[in-house]
Amino acid sequence: MANATLGAKAQGRHFHRHVNGLSLYYHASLKREGLVRHAHESVQISIPLRQSRRPDLVACDQVDVIPGYEEHATSWGGAREVVILHFDHSFFRNAIEAPAAIAERHAKTAQPDPFVANVGLSIRRELLGHDTIDDFHLSSLGTLLAGYLFLGGGARDIGRRPAARMTYEQSRRAIEMMQVTGEQCMSLLDISSELGLSQWHFSRQFRRTTGLSPYQFFLRSRVERARSLLLKGHAISEVAAITGFTDQSHMHRHFRRILGVTPGSFRDR
C-alpha cells in the first residue's frame, strides 16, 4: 500500500492512497488545474464536487464512469473539486466477484446521483477532517460503490434482493478478526477472503446478520478497545495509536459519537 497525506498548500490539496486494488485521488485548488488526456488500465470513477458560497454546502455534478484504456482528461479548480477512484482487475475480482469487463459494459456518464454523491462527500469529509482516510473505510466505500454501479439496478435492485444471513461460525470469525487492533489489524479483504466471500457479499451479509455494516462494527470495536485502555490509565495519544485511529482527533470524534463523551472527559471521571 502506498499513500500520501493531504497537502494543504496555497496552490491546493492533493491526496493519493492505494489499498488492495483500489486507488483514491482527491484534488482541489484555487486555480484551474488538471491532467491532460491520458489512459490507464483501471476503470475510473470521477465524482466532481462543487462548493457553493456556503462552505458547508457541496453539490455533486455529473459522474463519469471511464473504462480502462479509454483516453480522458480530468480538471479541477476554484469551486470544483474531484474525488477519483480507480478500480483495477484485482479489486473487481475481490470486491464483487466480477471481471473488469463488466465495468466496460456498464461504463456511462451518469447524472448527479445522491448515492454516489454521498460516497464522494464521505471521502472528502474524512480527508479534510483528518488529512487521510482509514484503509478499512476506503475499502468499504469502494466496495459499496462498485456494487451499486456495476451489479445491476443500483439501490432499487439491492433493496429487492435481501442478503443471506451469515452462519454462526462465519459471524463469530468475522467479529474475531475485526476486533484485532494495532499492526495486525485486518483488512476488509482479509476478512472476506477468510470466509470465502466477496467483499460485497460479506458486507451485505454482515449487515443483515448484525444490523451494522462491517465498518460500523469495526469502529465500535476500536472505541470499546480505546475505552478499556483509558480505564487502565493509558495516555490518549497512546490509545489512539494502539487502536489504529489516524490521530487523536479521529478517535475523539468517533469516541464521542458512539459513547456520548470525549476521551478526555471519560478518562477524568
C-alpha positions in Angstrom: 0.0 0.0 0.0 1.3 3.4 -0.9 -0.3 6.5 0.5 0.4 10.2 0.9 -1.0 12.7 3.4 -3.2 15.5 2.2 -1.2 18.5 1.1 -2.8 21.8 2.2 -0.6 24.3 0.4 -1.7 27.6 -1.1 -1.9 26.0 -4.5 -4.4 23.4 -3.4 -4.9 20.0 -1.8 -3.9 16.7 -3.3 -4.2 13.2 -1.9 -3.5 9.7 -3.0 -4.0 6.4 -1.3 -3.9 2.8 -2.6 -5.3 -0.3 -0.9 -5.9 -3.8 -2.4 -6.5 -2.8 -6.0 -8.4 0.4 -5.1 -6.8 3.8 -5.6 -8.1 7.1 -4.3 -7.2 10.5 -5.6 -8.5 13.8 -4.4 -7.7 17.2 -6.0 -8.7 20.8 -5.1 -7.1 24.1 -5.9 -7.8 27.8 -6.1 -6.8 28.0 -9.8 -7.9 25.7 -12.6 -5.7 22.6 -12.9 -6.0 19.2 -14.4 -4.5 16.2 -16.2 -4.1 16.2 -19.9 -5.7 13.4 -21.9 -4.3 10.0 -20.8 -5.4 6.4 -20.3 -4.8 3.7 -17.8 -5.7 0.0 -17.3 -8.0 0.5 -14.4 -11.7 1.7 -14.5 -12.1 5.2 -13.2 -15.0 6.8 -11.3 -14.8 10.6 -11.2 -17.0 12.3 -8.6 -16.9 16.1 -9.2 -17.9 18.2 -6.2 -18.8 21.8 -6.4 -18.7 24.2 -3.5 -21.3 26.9 -3.1 -20.9 30.3 -1.3 -21.5 28.5 1.9 -18.6 26.2 2.8 -20.9 23.6 4.3 -22.9 23.1 1.1 -21.2 20.9 -1.5 -23.0 19.6 -4.6 -22.2 16.7 -6.8 -22.0 17.2 -10.6 -22.3 14.7 -13.4 -20.4 11.4 -12.5 -18.0 9.9 -15.1 -17.5 6.1 -15.3 -14.5 5.6 -17.6 -13.5 2.2 -18.9 -9.9 1.0 -18.8 -7.6 2.3 -21.7 -10.1 5.0 -22.7 -8.5 8.4 -23.1 -9.9 11.1 -20.9 -8.9 14.4 -19.2 -9.7 15.5 -15.7 -9.9 19.0 -14.3 -10.5 20.8 -11.1 -10.0 24.2 -9.5 -11.9 27.1 -7.9 -15.2 25.8 -6.6 -14.7 22.5 -8.4 -13.1 19.6 -6.5 -12.8 16.0 -7.7 -12.7 12.6 -6.0 -11.3 9.9 -8.3 -11.4 6.2 -7.6 -9.5 3.7 -9.7 -10.7 0.0 -9.7 -8.2 -2.5 -11.0 -8.8 -6.1 -12.1 -8.0 -7.5 -8.7 -10.4 -5.1 -7.0 -13.3 -6.2 -9.2 -12.5 -9.8 -8.5 -12.2 -9.4 -4.8 -14.9 -6.8 -4.2 -17.8 -8.0 -6.4 -16.6 -11.3 -8.0 -16.8 -9.9 -11.5 -14.3 -9.4 -14.2 -13.4 -5.8 -15.1 -15.1 -6.3 -18.4 -18.4 -5.9 -16.6 -17.5 -2.3 -16.0 -16.8 -1.8 -19.7 -20.4 -2.8 -20.5 -21.8 -0.5 -17.7 -19.5 2.4 -18.4 -21.5 5.6 -18.8 -21.7 9.2 -17.9 -24.3 9.4 -15.1 -26.4 12.3 -14.0 -25.8 13.6 -10.4 -26.7 10.6 -8.2 -27.3 11.1 -4.4 -25.8 7.7 -3.6 -22.6 8.3 -5.5 -22.5 11.9 -4.1 -22.7 10.6 -0.6 -19.7 8.3 -1.2 -17.7 11.3 -2.6 -18.7 13.6 0.3 -17.8 10.9 2.9 -14.3 10.7 1.4 -14.0 14.4 1.3 -15.1 14.8 4.9 -12.6 12.3 6.1 -9.7 13.9 4.2 -10.5 17.5 5.2 -11.1 16.4 8.8 -8.1 14.1 9.3 -5.7 14.6 6.3 -6.2 10.9 5.5 -8.8 8.1 5.3 -8.7 4.7 7.1 -8.0 1.7 4.8 -11.0 -0.2 6.1 -13.3 2.8 5.5 -11.9 3.3 2.0 -12.3 -0.3 1.0 -15.9 -0.4 2.4 -16.9 2.7 0.4 -15.2 1.4 -2.7 -16.9 -1.9 -2.4 -20.3 -0.2 -1.9 -19.8 2.0 -4.9 -18.7 -0.9 -7.1 -21.7 -3.0 -6.1 -24.0 0.0 -6.7 -22.6 0.9 -10.1 -21.8 -2.5 -11.6 -24.1 -5.1 -10.1 -27.4 -4.4 -11.9 -30.1 -2.0 -10.9 -28.4 0.1 -8.3 -30.1 0.8 -5.0 -33.5 -0.3 -6.1 -32.2 -3.7 -7.2 -30.2 -4.1 -4.0 -33.4 -3.5 -1.9 -35.4 -6.1 -3.8 -32.8 -8.8 -3.2 -32.1 -9.1 0.6 -28.7 -10.6 1.5 -28.5 -14.0 3.2 -27.6 -14.2 6.8 -24.2 -15.4 7.9 -23.8 -18.6 9.8 -22.9 -18.5 13.5 -19.3 -19.6 12.7 -18.9 -17.1 9.9 -20.1 -14.2 12.1 -18.0 -15.4 15.0 -14.9 -15.5 12.9 -15.6 -12.1 11.3 -16.1 -10.4 14.6 -12.9 -12.1 16.0 -10.9 -10.7 13.1 -12.4 -7.2 13.3 -11.5 -7.0 17.0 -7.8 -7.3 16.2 -6.1 -3.9 16.6 -2.7 -2.4 16.2 -0.3 -3.5 13.5 -2.1 -6.8 13.0 -5.4 -5.0 12.1 -7.3 -7.0 9.5 -8.5 -5.5 6.2 -11.9 -6.0 4.6 -10.2 -8.2 2.0 -8.6 -10.4 4.8 -11.9 -11.0 6.4 -14.0 -11.6 3.3 -11.3 -14.0 1.9 -11.2 -15.9 5.2 -14.9 -16.5 4.9 -14.8 -17.4 1.2 -17.0 -14.4 0.2 -16.5 -11.3 -2.0 -16.2 -8.0 -0.1 -19.6 -7.1 -1.4 -21.4 -10.2 -0.2 -19.6 -10.2 3.1 -20.6 -6.6 3.7 -24.3 -7.2 2.9 -24.5 -10.5 4.8 -22.7 -9.0 7.9 -25.2 -6.0 7.9 -28.1 -8.4 7.6 -26.9 -10.5 10.5 -25.7 -7.8 12.9 -27.6 -4.7 11.9 -24.3 -2.9 11.4 -22.0 -2.5 8.4 -18.5 -4.0 8.8 -17.0 -0.6 9.1 -19.6 0.5 11.8 -18.8 -2.6 13.8 -15.1 -2.1 13.2 -15.3 1.4 14.6 -17.3 0.3 17.6 -14.7 -2.4 18.4 -12.0 0.3 18.2 -13.9 2.6 20.5 -14.5 -0.2 23.0 -10.9 -1.1 23.0 -10.0 2.6 23.5 -12.4 2.8 26.4 -10.8 -0.3 28.0 -7.3 1.2 27.6 -8.3 4.5 29.1 -9.7 2.8 32.1 -6.2 1.2 32.6 -4.6 4.6 32.6 -3.1 4.8 29.1 -2.5 8.3 27.6 -5.0 9.4 25.0 -2.3 9.7 22.3 -1.1 6.2 23.1 -4.6 4.8 23.0 -5.3 6.4 19.6 -2.1 4.8 18.2 -2.7 1.4 19.7 -6.3 1.2 18.5 -5.5 2.2 14.9 -7.2 5.6 14.7 -5.4 8.0 12.4 -4.9 10.6 15.2 -6.3 11.8 18.4 -9.0 13.9 16.7 -10.1 10.9 14.7 -10.5 8.9 17.9 -12.1 11.9 19.7 -14.8 12.2 17.0 -15.9 8.6 17.0 -15.5 8.1 20.7 -17.8 11.0 21.4 -20.3 9.9 18.7 -20.6 6.3 20.0 -20.2 6.8 23.8 -21.6 10.3 24.1 -18.5 11.6 25.9 -15.0 12.7 24.9 -11.9 10.5 25.7 -10.6 13.2 28.0 -13.8 13.5 29.9 -14.1 9.7 30.2 -10.6 9.4 31.5 -11.1 12.1 34.1 -14.2 10.7 35.6 
